[in-house]
Amino acid sequence: MSQTYALARGPRVRLRLAGRGDAAAIIALLVRCDLSPEQLELSRLVRFDPRRRAVLCALALIDSRETLVGLGAIDLDGNPATEPDVLVVDERITEGLQDLLVAALAGRAAALARARAA
């Protein structure tokens, strides 16, 4: 996931796993998208077991600063058909990011399911 992705509209984005240091950026994204972050949900987004849950950040260079423009999360229960339980995208900045995040999360869940089955 260390590459950048071109979108239909907007800046290129880089996907990576979320970390504890992303809390402020996640809050800023949620506020920009008119959502209210609850402390418990925010905790689940920045502190998780990567064997059981994946939380991906989509970052783009905007005004010379790396900015969180999208976020997605999925439980990795071994079911490759599982849908993300969190999906937030700043659509004013990007177009096509939602599809990219869904595909990346589904791919991660499917890869883990294959590894567990082997």
Secondary structure, 3 states (H helix, E strand, C coil): CCCEECCCECCCEEEEECCHHHHHHHHHHHHHCCCCCCHHHHHHHHCCCCCCEEEEEEEEEECCEEEEEEEEEEECCCCCCCCCCEEEECCCCCECHHHHHHHHHHHHHHHHHHHHHC
